């Protein structure tokens, strides 16, 4: 039986990893070329454990094609549930490669470009580009170290250290298994993105901003809306508990994530954030 182990990333990160917030990708080196399709519901978008002040519950669809060499291409489309328009709220395209460094050590290098509409409420909309390098060591625990460079209207760097353990709970039939994969990670980084988010939020909330934007242009595109630097600080502690039903070609997963933010975090949406996701993946 093939156990599917997939992860959605958005721009860098979840809706972000990074980011994550950025793709559907296997955690291990593939022995054959695979096509994976996925659908997700989330009660809010997480950006390294942070969330915007607006509600950003969303649904997403995704596709990823991975060659047995480890090279993969993927794309995602997102729809915010509080938006009344039928248009896509955001989308992303990614390319990367997963390769072995040693028997139990692998690396994943990827680049993601995300597409956001003007004045998007997403925290990560300030940085539409992401370059990510992940190192993973497999033993009785999986240990990961990920570095993300997010850039666009501004630029930010993030480092995430994570540990996780996949536990087989029981089987319902002969060709399935129910698993749980508790994980914990800690993220540190800069926060230029939040300055742009604040400017964009003021424009969304202001009728004057809506009127003047088509005439004067989007101020968030200029240097006056960002700060020149922010300190590299601890951002969040994240604890995730995914429960999954695995069969040979598909996976159903329900996951809960608790993110506890540090005192250095600038966002004001909450100091302890909860995220719930429901996911379905099918692999050909």
TORKOL-4160 file (C-alpha; in steps of 0.2 Angstrom, whole numbers, padded with zeros to 4 digits, m for minus):
284
<pt num="1" X="0000" Y="0000" Z="0000"/>
<pt num="2" X="0006" Y="0017" Z="m0004"/>
<pt num="3" X="0004" Y="0030" Z="0009"/>
<pt num="4" X="0001" Y="0048" Z="0002"/>
<pt num="5" X="0010" Y="0061" Z="0012"/>
<pt num="6" X="0006" Y="0078" Z="0005"/>
<pt num="7" X="0007" Y="0096" Z="0010"/>
<pt num="8" X="m0001" Y="0112" Z="0003"/>
<pt num="9" X="0010" Y="0128" Z="0002"/>
<pt num="10" X="0004" Y="0145" Z="m0003"/>
<pt num="11" X="0017" Y="0157" Z="m0009"/>
<pt num="12" X="0030" Y="0152" Z="0003"/>
<pt num="13" X="0021" Y="0143" Z="0014"/>
<pt num="14" X="0004" Y="0137" Z="0021"/>
<pt num="15" X="m0009" Y="0143" Z="0012"/>
<pt num="16" X="0006" Y="0143" Z="0019"/>
<pt num="17" X="0020" Y="0133" Z="0024"/>
<pt num="18" X="0029" Y="0146" Z="0022"/>
<pt num="19" X="0027" Y="0143" Z="0016"/>
<pt num="20" X="0021" Y="0142" Z="0014"/>
<pt num="21" X="0017" Y="0145" Z="0015"/>
<pt num="22" X="0020" Y="0132" Z="m0008"/>
<pt num="23" X="0014" Y="0114" Z="m0017"/>
<pt num="24" X="0008" Y="0096" Z="m0016"/>
<pt num="25" X="0024" Y="0086" Z="m0014"/>
<pt num="26" X="0029" Y="0069" Z="m0007"/>
<pt num="27" X="0040" Y="0069" Z="0008"/>
<pt num="28" X="0050" Y="0055" Z="0001"/>
<pt num="29" X="0059" Y="0052" Z="m0016"/>
<pt num="30" X="0047" Y="0045" Z="m0028"/>
<pt num="31" X="0050" Y="0028" Z="m0037"/>
<pt num="32" X="0039" Y="0032" Z="m0051"/>
<pt num="33" X="0031" Y="0048" Z="m0059"/>
<pt num="34" X="0015" Y="0052" Z="m0050"/>
<pt num="35" X="0001" Y="0064" Z="m0053"/>
<pt num="36" X="m0008" Y="0070" Z="m0037"/>
<pt num="37" X="m0024" Y="0080" Z="m0036"/>
<pt num="38" X="m0031" Y="0088" Z="m0021"/>
<pt num="39" X="m0045" Y="0098" Z="m0013"/>
<pt num="40" X="m0044" Y="0107" Z="0004"/>
<pt num="41" X="m0055" Y="0117" Z="0015"/>
<pt num="42" X="m0048" Y="0128" Z="0029"/>
<pt num="43" X="m0056" Y="0139" Z="0042"/>
<pt num="44" X="m0042" Y="0152" Z="0040"/>
<pt num="45" X="m0026" Y="0155" Z="0031"/>
<pt num="46" X="m0010" Y="0153" Z="0041"/>
<pt num="47" X="0006" Y="0162" Z="0037"/>
<pt num="48" X="0019" Y="0155" Z="0048"/>
<pt num="49" X="0005" Y="0153" Z="0062"/>
<pt num="50" X="m0001" Y="0171" Z="0059"/>
<pt num="51" X="m0018" Y="0176" Z="0052"/>
<pt num="52" X="m0025" Y="0192" Z="0045"/>
<pt num="53" X="m0038" Y="0202" Z="0054"/>
<pt num="54" X="m0051" Y="0198" Z="0041"/>
<pt num="55" X="m0058" Y="0180" Z="0041"/>
<pt num="56" X="m0050" Y="0171" Z="0027"/>
<pt num="57" X="m0058" Y="0154" Z="0027"/>
<pt num="58" X="m0055" Y="0146" Z="0010"/>
<pt num="59" X="m0057" Y="0131" Z="m0002"/>
<pt num="60" X="m0043" Y="0126" Z="m0014"/>
<pt num="61" X="m0039" Y="0114" Z="m0028"/>
<pt num="62" X="m0022" Y="0109" Z="m0033"/>
<pt num="63" X="m0012" Y="0097" Z="m0045"/>
<pt num="64" X="0006" Y="0091" Z="m0044"/>
<pt num="65" X="0016" Y="0081" Z="m0056"/>
<pt num="66" X="0032" Y="0073" Z="m0049"/>
<pt num="67" X="0045" Y="0064" Z="m0060"/>
<pt num="68" X="0054" Y="0049" Z="m0053"/>
<pt num="69" X="0070" Y="0060" Z="m0054"/>
<pt num="70" X="0062" Y="0070" Z="m0040"/>
<pt num="71" X="0058" Y="0085" Z="m0051"/>
<pt num="72" X="0040" Y="0092" Z="m0049"/>
<pt num="73" X="0028" Y="0105" Z="m0055"/>
<pt num="74" X="0012" Y="0110" Z="m0046"/>
<pt num="75" X="m0002" Y="0123" Z="m0047"/>
<pt num="76" X="m0015" Y="0129" Z="m0035"/>
<pt num="77" X="m0031" Y="0140" Z="m0035"/>
<pt num="78" X="m0039" Y="0147" Z="m0020"/>
<pt num="79" X="m0057" Y="0154" Z="m0016"/>
<pt num="80" X="m0060" Y="0165" Z="0000"/>
<pt num="81" X="m0077" Y="0160" Z="0006"/>
<pt num="82" X="m0081" Y="0178" Z="0012"/>
<pt num="83" X="m0079" Y="0185" Z="m0006"/>
<pt num="84" X="m0095" Y="0186" Z="m0015"/>
<pt num="85" X="m0087" Y="0186" Z="m0033"/>
<pt num="86" X="m0085" Y="0170" Z="m0042"/>
<pt num="87" X="m0067" Y="0174" Z="m0047"/>
<pt num="88" X="m0052" Y="0165" Z="m0040"/>
<pt num="89" X="m0045" Y="0174" Z="m0024"/>
<pt num="90" X="m0027" Y="0168" Z="m0027"/>
<pt num="91" X="m0017" Y="0155" Z="m0036"/>
<pt num="92" X="0001" Y="0149" Z="m0037"/>
<pt num="93" X="0013" Y="0140" Z="m0048"/>
<pt num="94" X="0028" Y="0130" Z="m0042"/>
<pt num="95" X="0043" Y="0120" Z="m0048"/>
<pt num="96" X="0055" Y="0111" Z="m0037"/>
<pt num="97" X="0066" Y="0096" Z="m0035"/>
<pt num="98" X="0068" Y="0083" Z="m0021"/>
<pt num="99" X="0084" Y="0073" Z="m0019"/>
<pt num="100" X="0094" Y="0062" Z="m0008"/>
<pt num="101" X="0109" Y="0068" Z="0001"/>
<pt num="102" X="0112" Y="0052" Z="0011"/>
<pt num="103" X="0102" Y="0037" Z="0016"/>
<pt num="104" X="0091" Y="0046" Z="0028"/>
<pt num="105" X="0094" Y="0063" Z="0023"/>
<pt num="106" X="0085" Y="0072" Z="0009"/>
<pt num="107" X="0083" Y="0090" Z="0002"/>
<pt num="108" X="0069" Y="0099" Z="m0007"/>
<pt num="109" X="0073" Y="0115" Z="m0017"/>
<pt num="110" X="0058" Y="0125" Z="m0024"/>
<pt num="111" X="0052" Y="0141" Z="m0032"/>
<pt num="112" X="0034" Y="0147" Z="m0031"/>
<pt num="113" X="0026" Y="0162" Z="m0039"/>
<pt num="114" X="0008" Y="0167" Z="m0032"/>
<pt num="115" X="m0005" Y="0178" Z="m0040"/>
<pt num="116" X="m0015" Y="0190" Z="m0029"/>
<pt num="117" X="m0028" Y="0202" Z="m0034"/>
<pt num="118" X="m0026" Y="0221" Z="m0030"/>
<pt num="119" X="m0029" Y="0224" Z="m0011"/>
<pt num="120" X="m0029" Y="0205" Z="m0007"/>
<pt num="121" X="m0033" Y="0203" Z="0012"/>
<pt num="122" X="m0019" Y="0189" Z="0013"/>
<pt num="123" X="m0004" Y="0192" Z="0024"/>
<pt num="124" X="0007" Y="0184" Z="0012"/>
<pt num="125" X="0001" Y="0195" Z="m0003"/>
<pt num="126" X="0015" Y="0207" Z="0000"/>
<pt num="127" X="0028" Y="0193" Z="m0006"/>
<pt num="128" X="0022" Y="0184" Z="m0021"/>
<pt num="129" X="0038" Y="0175" Z="m0024"/>
<pt num="130" X="0046" Y="0162" Z="m0013"/>
<pt num="131" X="0062" Y="0152" Z="m0014"/>
<pt num="132" X="0063" Y="0137" Z="m0001"/>
<pt num="133" X="0076" Y="0125" Z="0004"/>
<pt num="134" X="0071" Y="0111" Z="0016"/>
<pt num="135" X="0082" Y="0097" Z="0024"/>
<pt num="136" X="0073" Y="0082" Z="0031"/>
<pt num="137" X="0081" Y="0068" Z="0041"/>
<pt num="138" X="0071" Y="0052" Z="0043"/>
<pt num="139" X="0073" Y="0040" Z="0058"/>
<pt num="140" X="0061" Y="0036" Z="0071"/>
<pt num="141" X="0056" Y="0054" Z="0071"/>
<pt num="142" X="0056" Y="0065" Z="0055"/>
<pt num="143" X="0067" Y="0081" Z="0058"/>
<pt num="144" X="0065" Y="0096" Z="0046"/>
<pt num="145" X="0074" Y="0112" Z="0044"/>
<pt num="146" X="0067" Y="0124" Z="0031"/>
<pt num="147" X="0073" Y="0141" Z="0025"/>
<pt num="148" X="0062" Y="0153" Z="0015"/>
<pt num="149" X="0065" Y="0169" Z="0006"/>
<pt num="150" X="0049" Y="0178" Z="0001"/>
<pt num="151" X="0050" Y="0193" Z="m0009"/>
<pt num="152" X="0039" Y="0204" Z="m0020"/>
<pt num="153" X="0033" Y="0221" Z="m0014"/>
<pt num="154" X="0045" Y="0219" Z="0000"/>
<pt num="155" X="0056" Y="0204" Z="0006"/>
<pt num="156" X="0057" Y="0193" Z="0021"/>
<pt num="157" X="0067" Y="0178" Z="0027"/>
<pt num="158" X="0060" Y="0164" Z="0038"/>
<pt num="159" X="0068" Y="0148" Z="0046"/>
<pt num="160" X="0058" Y="0134" Z="0053"/>
<pt num="161" X="0063" Y="0119" Z="0063"/>
<pt num="162" X="0051" Y="0105" Z="0065"/>
<pt num="163" X="0049" Y="0087" Z="0071"/>
<pt num="164" X="0035" Y="0075" Z="0067"/>
<pt num="165" X="0031" Y="0057" Z="0070"/>
<pt num="166" X="0019" Y="0046" Z="0059"/>
<pt num="167" X="0009" Y="0033" Z="0070"/>
<pt num="168" X="m0001" Y="0019" Z="0062"/>
<pt num="169" X="m0017" Y="0018" Z="0073"/>
<pt num="170" X="m0027" Y="0004" Z="0065"/>
<pt num="171" X="m0034" Y="m0003" Z="0049"/>
<pt num="172" X="m0052" Y="m0004" Z="0044"/>
<pt num="173" X="m0049" Y="m0017" Z="0030"/>
<pt num="174" X="m0034" Y="m0026" Z="0022"/>
<pt num="175" X="m0029" Y="m0011" Z="0011"/>
<pt num="176" X="m0030" Y="0004" Z="0022"/>
<pt num="177" X="m0023" Y="0012" Z="0037"/>
<pt num="178" X="m0028" Y="0026" Z="0049"/>
<pt num="179" X="m0013" Y="0037" Z="0054"/>
<pt num="180" X="m0010" Y="0051" Z="0065"/>
<pt num="181" X="0006" Y="0063" Z="0063"/>
<pt num="182" X="0008" Y="0075" Z="0078"/>
<pt num="183" X="0021" Y="0088" Z="0074"/>
<pt num="184" X="0029" Y="0103" Z="0082"/>
<pt num="185" X="0039" Y="0117" Z="0074"/>
<pt num="186" X="0046" Y="0134" Z="0078"/>
<pt num="187" X="0048" Y="0148" Z="0066"/>
<pt num="188" X="0058" Y="0164" Z="0066"/>
<pt num="189" X="0059" Y="0178" Z="0053"/>
<pt num="190" X="0057" Y="0196" Z="0048"/>
<pt num="191" X="0040" Y="0205" Z="0046"/>
<pt num="192" X="0041" Y="0217" Z="0032"/>
<pt num="193" X="0026" Y="0209" Z="0025"/>
<pt num="194" X="0015" Y="0216" Z="0039"/>
<pt num="195" X="0019" Y="0234" Z="0035"/>
<pt num="196" X="0012" Y="0231" Z="0017"/>
<pt num="197" X="m0003" Y="0222" Z="0024"/>
<pt num="198" X="m0008" Y="0237" Z="0035"/>
<pt num="199" X="m0007" Y="0249" Z="0021"/>
<pt num="200" X="m0018" Y="0238" Z="0010"/>
<pt num="201" X="m0030" Y="0236" Z="0024"/>
<pt num="202" X="m0032" Y="0254" Z="0026"/>
<pt num="203" X="m0036" Y="0256" Z="0008"/>
<pt num="204" X="m0049" Y="0242" Z="0009"/>
<pt num="205" X="m0057" Y="0250" Z="0023"/>
<pt num="206" X="m0057" Y="0268" Z="0017"/>
<pt num="207" X="m0069" Y="0274" Z="0004"/>
<pt num="208" X="m0057" Y="0288" Z="0000"/>
<pt num="209" X="m0043" Y="0275" Z="m0004"/>
<pt num="210" X="m0055" Y="0265" Z="m0016"/>
<pt num="211" X="m0059" Y="0282" Z="m0025"/>
<pt num="212" X="m0041" Y="0288" Z="m0026"/>
<pt num="213" X="m0032" Y="0271" Z="m0030"/>
<pt num="214" X="m0037" Y="0271" Z="m0049"/>
<pt num="215" X="m0031" Y="0289" Z="m0050"/>
<pt num="216" X="m0015" Y="0290" Z="m0040"/>
<pt num="217" X="m0010" Y="0272" Z="m0042"/>
<pt num="218" X="m0008" Y="0259" Z="m0028"/>
<pt num="219" X="0003" Y="0267" Z="m0014"/>
<pt num="220" X="0008" Y="0249" Z="m0008"/>
<pt num="221" X="0018" Y="0248" Z="m0024"/>
<pt num="222" X="0030" Y="0262" Z="m0018"/>
<pt num="223" X="0043" Y="0263" Z="m0005"/>
<pt num="224" X="0033" Y="0274" Z="0006"/>
<pt num="225" X="0022" Y="0259" Z="0012"/>
<pt num="226" X="0036" Y="0248" Z="0018"/>
<pt num="227" X="0049" Y="0249" Z="0031"/>
<pt num="228" X="0067" Y="0247" Z="0027"/>
<pt num="229" X="0071" Y="0233" Z="0039"/>
<pt num="230" X="0064" Y="0223" Z="0053"/>
<pt num="231" X="0073" Y="0212" Z="0066"/>
<pt num="232" X="0074" Y="0194" Z="0063"/>
<pt num="233" X="0064" Y="0187" Z="0078"/>
<pt num="234" X="0055" Y="0172" Z="0085"/>
<pt num="235" X="0038" Y="0172" Z="0077"/>
<pt num="236" X="0028" Y="0157" Z="0082"/>
<pt num="237" X="0027" Y="0139" Z="0090"/>
<pt num="238" X="0015" Y="0128" Z="0080"/>
<pt num="239" X="0008" Y="0111" Z="0085"/>
<pt num="240" X="m0002" Y="0101" Z="0072"/>
<pt num="241" X="m0012" Y="0085" Z="0074"/>
<pt num="242" X="m0017" Y="0078" Z="0057"/>
<pt num="243" X="m0028" Y="0062" Z="0057"/>
<pt num="244" X="m0028" Y="0053" Z="0040"/>
<pt num="245" X="m0037" Y="0038" Z="0032"/>
<pt num="246" X="m0025" Y="0031" Z="0019"/>
<pt num="247" X="m0028" Y="0019" Z="0004"/>
<pt num="248" X="m0017" Y="0014" Z="m0010"/>
<pt num="249" X="m0021" Y="0029" Z="m0021"/>
<pt num="250" X="m0030" Y="0042" Z="m0010"/>
<pt num="251" X="m0030" Y="0050" Z="0007"/>
<pt num="252" X="m0043" Y="0059" Z="0018"/>
<pt num="253" X="m0036" Y="0070" Z="0032"/>
<pt num="254" X="m0043" Y="0081" Z="0045"/>
<pt num="255" X="m0030" Y="0092" Z="0054"/>
<pt num="256" X="m0030" Y="0104" Z="0069"/>
<pt num="257" X="m0016" Y="0117" Z="0071"/>
<pt num="258" X="m0013" Y="0128" Z="0086"/>
<pt num="259" X="m0001" Y="0142" Z="0084"/>
<pt num="260" X="0006" Y="0152" Z="0099"/>
<pt num="261" X="0014" Y="0168" Z="0093"/>
<pt num="262" X="0028" Y="0177" Z="0102"/>
<pt num="263" X="0028" Y="0194" Z="0109"/>
<pt num="264" X="0039" Y="0200" Z="0094"/>
<pt num="265" X="0024" Y="0197" Z="0082"/>
<pt num="266" X="0017" Y="0213" Z="0075"/>
<pt num="267" X="0000" Y="0206" Z="0069"/>
<pt num="268" X="m0014" Y="0209" Z="0080"/>
<pt num="269" X="m0027" Y="0196" Z="0075"/>
<pt num="270" X="m0023" Y="0185" Z="0090"/>
<pt num="271" X="m0009" Y="0178" Z="0100"/>
<pt num="272" X="m0015" Y="0160" Z="0100"/>
<pt num="273" X="m0023" Y="0155" Z="0083"/>
<pt num="274" X="m0032" Y="0139" Z="0078"/>
<pt num="275" X="m0033" Y="0132" Z="0061"/>
<pt num="276" X="m0044" Y="0118" Z="0055"/>
<pt num="277" X="m0041" Y="0109" Z="0038"/>
<pt num="278" X="m0051" Y="0096" Z="0029"/>
<pt num="279" X="m0041" Y="0088" Z="0014"/>
<pt num="280" X="m0043" Y="0075" Z="0000"/>
<pt num="281" X="m0029" Y="0069" Z="m0011"/>
<pt num="282" X="m0029" Y="0057" Z="m0025"/>
<pt num="283" X="m0013" Y="0050" Z="m0033"/>
<pt num="284" X="m0012" Y="0042" Z="m0050"/>
